[in-house]
Amino acid sequence: MPTIQFTRNYRDLSTDKGFQFEFYCDRCSSGHRTPFKATASGVVSDLLGAAGSLFGGVFGRAQDLTDRARSANWERAHDKAFQEAMEELKPNFHHCQRCTSWVDNDCWIDARGMCKNCAPDVAEEAAHAQVQAEIAKTNEAIYNAATSREALVNRTVTVQCVHCGAQTGGAKFCPECGKPTARERFCGECGSSLFWHARDGDSISIAAGTLDRPTELHTVGHWYTHQAGDYYELAADGLPRDDDRVTAVAR
């Protein structure tokens, strides 16, 4: 029987009872299995083995003769079954001339006559690139947000009165001279404070209440608690307070 060119990536599942083979795609490793084909010698051996165990004697000797003859017959039958298995499954595989791989239909580009490793599917590659770009963009946004938050956590701000130089602890009025430490703007309708700008600073502080939800803000400390009235009750939340602090710490 002439040889058949086919994939080297296979698995022999044959036993003395019959023959079965699996062939795999070189690219994705997906497998195709042939149906199990029982051998006539295996059936006869089973019958003689059962008879010998019951009666012994002539049936037992007949089984010994069958076992000796079966070895050569089984090898010939196995080779034939393997050839038939290759003929049966070869239509499910394609041989790429560029990389010499044997691939199944899912990994084959019929229009180009090559496997997907040598001729990638443009639509699939574009979709994959788009997903990777979205993942990279998301990771970058998360990193930038974490970096900005970390910078705020580690920043300490010390505010001084521009009139007398005393430390104000972030207060709107200097505790020493009583003069305002910032320029402040109010709502023309209700009079609420909108933002204020320290005279010696380069940033503008915006009132959190003016921001639209969700603000993604959270409480990190209590300021001016040393000036709070005796009717205020602060929760024991473990957050820092400025009772004995002269610097404002932004966390």
N, C-alpha and C positions, 0 to 999 in steps of 0.2 A: 504493500500500500504506500503510495507516495506521501511524503511529508507535507505538513500544512504550516505555513508561516503564521504564527500567532503570538499573543502576549506571553511573556515569561512570568507574569504576575498571576499565579494561580495556586490553588490549594487542592490537594488530593484527599477526598473524604472516603475513599473506597475501603471496604473491609472484605473479609472472606465470604461475606454474604452477598455482596454486590458492589456496584461502582457508582460513584457520584463525584462531581468536580465543581469547583468554584473558580471563576475567572474575574479579575479585578481591573478596574480602570487605573492606568498609571498616574493619572492626574488627581482624581478625587477619591480613589480607592473604593468606589461603589462596586458591589459584587453582583454577579449573575451566576446562579446555581442550576446545574442540570438536574432533572428528576432522577431518583434512585432507581437503578436497574439491577434486579436480583440476578444472581448467577445460577445456572442449572446445577453446577457442582455443589454450590452452597446448599441448595434445597435438598439434594440427594444426601449430602453429608449430614444434614440435620435429621433426615429420616432414619439413616443408618445409625446415627448416634443415639437416637431415641430407642430404636429397636435393640441395639446392643446393650443399653443400660437395663432393658427389661429382660432380655433373653440370653445375652452373652453368646458365646460359641461362634457359630458361623457368621452371625450378624456383626459381631465385634471384629472378626478377621476381615470381613468385607469392608468395614470402615477404615481399617489400617491401609488396605490396598487403595482405597479411594483417596486417602490423604496423600499418599506418595505420588499418585498420578495427578492429583489436583494442582500441585505446585506449578508444573510446566503449563498445564492447561489454563490455570488462573492468570499466569503472566501473559499468555497470548490473548486471553479474553480482556485483560486489563488494557493492553496496548490498543486493542481494537476499540474498546469503550472510550479511551482517551481521544483517539482520532475522531470518533463520532461526536464526542462532546465538543471538540474544537470546531467541527463543521457546523454543529448546531448553534453555537454561540458566536461564531465569528461575525455573522451579520450585525450583531449588536455592538461591534467595535470597529474603529477606524485606525488606520496606520498613518501617523503624521510623518511625511517624508522629511520635514525640516529637523525635528528633534528625535525621530524614530520611536516615539511613544505610541502605545496602543491605548486609545481612549474610547469611552462609551459615547452614546449619542448626545448626552447632556454637555459633554466637554468638547464637542466637535463643531466647527464652523463650516458647514457644507459649502457655502458660497465661496469660501476662500480655500477650501481643501486643506485646512490646517487645524490643529487643536487650539483651544483657547489660550494656552500658554504662549503659543507663537503668533496667534492672531486674536487678541482679546476682543471681546464684544464691546463695541463702543458705547452702547447704551448702558450696559452693566458697569463699565469703568467710570462713566460720567456720574451715574448714581452713587457709586462708591466714593468718588472724589467729593461729591456734594456733601455726603454724610460726614466724611472726614473733616471737611472745611467747617461744617456746623459744630462738630465736636471741638475743633481747635478754637473757634470763636467763643464757644461757651466756656472753655477752660481759661481763655484769656480774660474774659469778663469776670469770672470767679476770682482769678488771681489778682486782677486790678482792684476789685472790691476788697479783698482780704488785705492787700497791701495798704490801701487807703485807710482802712479801719485800724490796722496796726500802727500806722503813723499817728493817727489821732490818739490812740491809747497811750503812746509813749511821749506825747507832747505836753509840756508844762508851760503855762502862760503866766507871766507876772506883769501886772498892770500898775503903772505909776501915774500919779497926778501930774498933769502937765503944768500946773500952776505952782505947786510947792514941792513936788518930787516925792511925796509920801506914797507908800504902797497902798493901793486901794482895795486889793483883793477882788477886783472885778466889779466893785460897787459903782453905781451911776453917779454918786457924789463922793467927793473926797472926805474921808473921816477926819482929816486934820483941818482943812480950810473950808470945807463945805461947798466948794464950787463943783459944778458938773464936770464929769470926766469924759463925756461923750456928746456927740450931736445925735439927737433922737428925733424920729418922725412918727406921727400919729395918724390914725385913720380919721378922715374928714367927716365920717358919718357917726361913728360911735366913740371916737377918741382913744381907741386901744392902741398900744404901742406896736409899731410895725417892725422897726429896725433901729439900730443905733450904731454910731461910728465913733470909735475912740479917737480923740484929737491927735494922739501921737501914734495911732495904729495904721496899718495898711489893709485892714479887713473890715467888713461890715457884718455885724451880728444880726441875724434875722430871727424874729420871734417864731417859735415852733408852731404856735397856734395859727399862723398865716399860711402854713403849708397844706396842700391837698393830701388827702389820704390815698394810699397808704404812705406814711412818712418813713417807715423802717427805722424810726428812732426808738431809743429805750433809755430809761433813767439810769444814770451812772453815779450820781452823787447829789447831795443836798447843800445848797449854798445859802449863806446869810441866816443860818439857823441860830446864830448868836443874837440876831436881831428879831427873832420870831416872838410873837406875843404869847402870853401864858395860856391862851386858849387854843393854841395849835398843838396837835398830838401827831408826832412823826412815828410812822411804823418802824418797828425794829427789823428793818430789812437788810442790815449789815452793810449798807452803802456808806461811803465816806461822807463826813459832814465838815463844815468849815468852822466849827466851834473855836478851835484853837489854831486855825491856819490863816496865813496872810497871803497865800498864793492860791490862785485858782487852777485846779488841775482838770484838764479836759480828758476824759476817758472814753 
